[in-house]
């Protein structure tokens, strides 16, 4: 089990999947990216009303804590999720279930331990980075 520290190559939102972008550097993951972990759920700035409108786990160039192998953490859902789903990244680094049919290899980085009914909800997951599965051919 590991919580790792990396440099953020880009602005990274809390509880989003991240991908390795360079040596000791991560970026917020894109659609079906190879996931190395989940960004810390906290923010790098104090919540100052009317002064800070977007909160990040880290802004570009800052240090970011990343939940990795075997860690339990919160991940932001990109849509409906059922407990037990294998989770991959959507285009914004949010968790969505892997495709179960088709020909595209699915890169997943976590298993959902709770369900979500809509995008934006945060659910508990078990982080399993750099995993791949081939969906059933349809």
C-alpha positions as CSV (number, residue, x, y, z in Angstrom):
1,X,0.0,0.0,0.0
2,X,1.3,3.4,-0.9
3,X,0.6,7.1,-1.0
4,X,3.1,8.6,-3.3
5,X,4.2,12.2,-4.0
6,X,4.7,13.5,-7.5
7,X,5.0,16.9,-9.3
8,X,1.9,18.0,-11.1
9,X,2.5,18.6,-14.8
10,X,-1.0,20.2,-15.1
11,X,-3.7,21.4,-12.7
12,X,-5.2,18.3,-11.1
13,X,-8.6,18.3,-9.4
14,X,-9.1,16.4,-6.1
15,X,-10.1,12.7,-6.3
16,X,-9.4,12.3,-10.0
17,X,-7.4,9.6,-11.7
18,X,-3.8,10.6,-12.7
19,X,-1.4,9.2,-15.2
20,X,2.4,9.3,-15.3
21,X,3.5,12.0,-17.8
22,X,7.2,12.2,-17.1
23,X,9.7,11.1,-14.5
24,X,8.1,11.7,-11.1
25,X,5.4,13.8,-12.7
26,X,1.7,13.2,-13.2
27,X,-1.2,14.7,-15.1
28,X,-4.9,14.4,-14.7
29,X,-5.9,11.3,-16.7
30,X,-7.8,11.4,-20.0
31,X,-10.2,9.0,-21.5
32,X,-9.2,5.3,-20.9
33,X,-5.6,6.4,-20.0
34,X,-3.1,4.2,-18.1
35,X,-3.9,5.1,-14.5
36,X,-1.1,5.3,-11.9
37,X,-3.4,6.4,-9.0
38,X,-5.9,8.8,-7.6
39,X,-5.1,12.4,-6.6
40,X,-5.5,13.4,-2.9
41,X,-9.1,14.5,-2.0
42,X,-7.9,17.7,-0.4
43,X,-7.1,21.0,-2.1
44,X,-3.8,22.9,-2.2
45,X,-5.4,26.3,-1.3
46,X,-7.5,27.5,1.6
47,X,-11.2,27.8,0.5
48,X,-11.5,31.6,0.4
49,X,-15.0,32.6,-0.6
50,X,-15.1,34.8,-3.7
51,X,-11.3,34.7,-4.2
52,X,-10.6,31.1,-5.3
53,X,-13.2,29.8,-7.7
54,X,-11.5,26.5,-8.7
55,X,-9.9,24.2,-6.1
56,X,-7.2,21.8,-7.1
57,X,-5.4,19.0,-5.4
58,X,-2.3,20.6,-7.0
59,X,-1.7,23.2,-9.6
60,X,1.0,22.7,-12.3
61,X,4.4,22.6,-10.8
62,X,3.2,21.8,-7.3
63,X,3.6,18.5,-5.3
64,X,0.6,16.2,-5.3
65,X,-0.2,13.2,-3.1
66,X,-1.4,10.2,-5.1
67,X,-3.1,7.1,-3.7
68,X,-1.6,4.1,-5.3
69,X,-1.5,0.3,-5.0
70,X,-3.9,-1.1,-2.5
71,X,-5.1,2.2,-1.0
72,X,-8.7,3.0,-0.2
73,X,-9.7,6.5,-1.2
74,X,-12.5,8.7,-2.6
75,X,-12.7,9.0,-6.4
76,X,-15.1,11.4,-8.3
77,X,-17.7,9.6,-10.4
78,X,-18.2,10.6,-14.0
79,X,-21.6,9.0,-14.1
80,X,-23.6,6.0,-12.7
81,X,-21.4,3.4,-11.0
82,X,-22.3,0.1,-9.2
83,X,-20.2,-1.3,-6.4
84,X,-17.9,-3.9,-7.8
85,X,-17.4,-2.1,-11.2
86,X,-13.9,-1.9,-12.6
87,X,-13.2,1.9,-13.0
88,X,-11.4,3.7,-15.8
89,X,-10.9,7.4,-16.5
90,X,-13.2,9.6,-18.5
91,X,-11.9,12.6,-20.4
92,X,-11.8,14.6,-17.2
93,X,-10.1,12.1,-15.0
94,X,-13.4,11.0,-13.3
95,X,-14.2,7.4,-12.7
96,X,-16.5,5.5,-15.0
97,X,-17.1,1.8,-15.5
98,X,-15.0,0.0,-18.1
99,X,-16.7,-1.1,-21.3
100,X,-17.8,-4.7,-21.2
101,X,-18.1,-5.2,-24.9
102,X,-16.2,-4.0,-27.9
103,X,-12.6,-4.2,-29.2
104,X,-10.8,-1.5,-27.2
105,X,-8.5,-2.7,-24.4
106,X,-9.8,-1.1,-21.1
107,X,-7.3,0.5,-18.8
108,X,-8.7,0.5,-15.3
109,X,-7.2,1.8,-12.1
110,X,-9.7,1.0,-9.3
111,X,-12.6,-1.1,-8.1
112,X,-15.7,0.6,-6.9
113,X,-16.6,-0.2,-3.3
114,X,-19.7,2.0,-3.3
115,X,-22.2,3.1,-5.9
116,X,-22.8,6.5,-7.5
117,X,-26.0,7.6,-9.2
118,X,-24.6,10.7,-11.0
119,X,-21.5,12.5,-12.0
120,X,-19.8,14.5,-9.3
121,X,-20.5,12.1,-6.5
122,X,-17.4,10.8,-4.6
123,X,-17.3,7.1,-3.8
124,X,-14.9,4.8,-2.0
125,X,-12.6,2.7,-4.2
126,X,-9.7,0.3,-4.0
127,X,-6.8,1.6,-6.2
128,X,-5.3,-1.0,-8.6
129,X,-3.1,1.0,-11.0
130,X,-2.0,0.0,-14.5
131,X,-4.5,-2.8,-15.0
132,X,-5.8,-3.8,-18.4
133,X,-8.7,-6.0,-19.6
134,X,-10.1,-7.0,-22.9
135,X,-13.9,-6.6,-23.1
136,X,-16.0,-9.4,-24.6
137,X,-16.2,-9.1,-28.3
138,X,-19.6,-8.1,-29.6
